[in-house]
Amino acid sequence: MEEKNLRARVRADHRLRWLVTIPGLGPYSAALVLVEIGDIRRFPSKRQLYSYAGLVPRVRESAERCWHGHITRAGSPYLRWILAEAAPTAIRSSPAARRYFERWARRKPRHIACLALARKLLGAVYALPSLLGWSKSNVEGGRGESESAVPGGCRLS
């Protein structure tokens, strides 16, 4: 999609306008997130959205033992990819994202800290409709949203 056309779509769609307020998400990444998630109401909790994106640890259990491994990589590879690409941009552009990343990077490798931030960004995407006070009828594109509910954009912490 041509960049000028994409920017026009962002101005026309209120969901995209709010998604680009999340640190690290630009017009292209916001559009990809919106397309990959679809109707957010199909995820009863943010944990199910994390699982859909494959940003949860693999868990193996046997009797009294429980092992937590790497991310599962189940679900949408495009959603996982765009969030992993948005995380370094969020680190550069948002002090809150930088603090969150640095907190993780003190005890884990940098690539794992980036994935933790990607998961946090996905949580911000999930929380956006409830932060704005959107009802179930206008999450999917209807009117009636309060555009002044979060004037400074979406906060991470």
Buried (B, 14 or more C-beta within 10 A) or exposed (E): EEEEEBBEBBEEBBBBBBBBBBBBBBBBBBBBBBEBBEEBEEBEEBEEBBBBBBBBEEEEEEEEEEEEEEBBEBBBEEBBBBBBBBBBBBBEEBEEBBEBBEBBBEEEEEEBBBBBBBBBBBBBBBBBBEBBEBEEEBBEEEEEBEEEEBEEEBBBE
